[in-house]
Amino acid sequence: KQWLKDGLTNSSATWKIIVSTINANVDARPGNIDHWGSFTTEADEMKNFLIENGLDDSTVMISGDLHTGGAVDSGCNNRWGITELGTPHTNLGSGNDNQIGTWSVGATLGTIDAAAEPGKGPGGYGLVKITPNGLTLEAKDANGDTRH
């Protein structure tokens, strides 16, 4: 944990990007241990650390393992209190249609929502755009169209 804290505080980068194999949405996947809800002590510690060091507005999370068509949250539903891109799955024939949590910008369920998008399928990818003026996180469908 300390290496992450040191890396964040010592970085001169405008944007700090944390890649997590699990999502940090407060309502996602109850009863499943594959999310930051199973590590609330550590998540609370990191949230407090980011706030205390003034890093909460310049740090974002890119997460996986939600098994959906992608989701984006401004930070109000993230256990660390930071903006999060839940990347779409890339290779599942179907996906998670249950308990994906609340995502302030939007979310696409694994198969139900994606079925309403003929020819696009449930998968996709995440895109991070960094410019001198800001950072944008996007969940894309398999054809490259922006979902969120």
Disulfide bonds with the S-S distance in Angstrom:
none
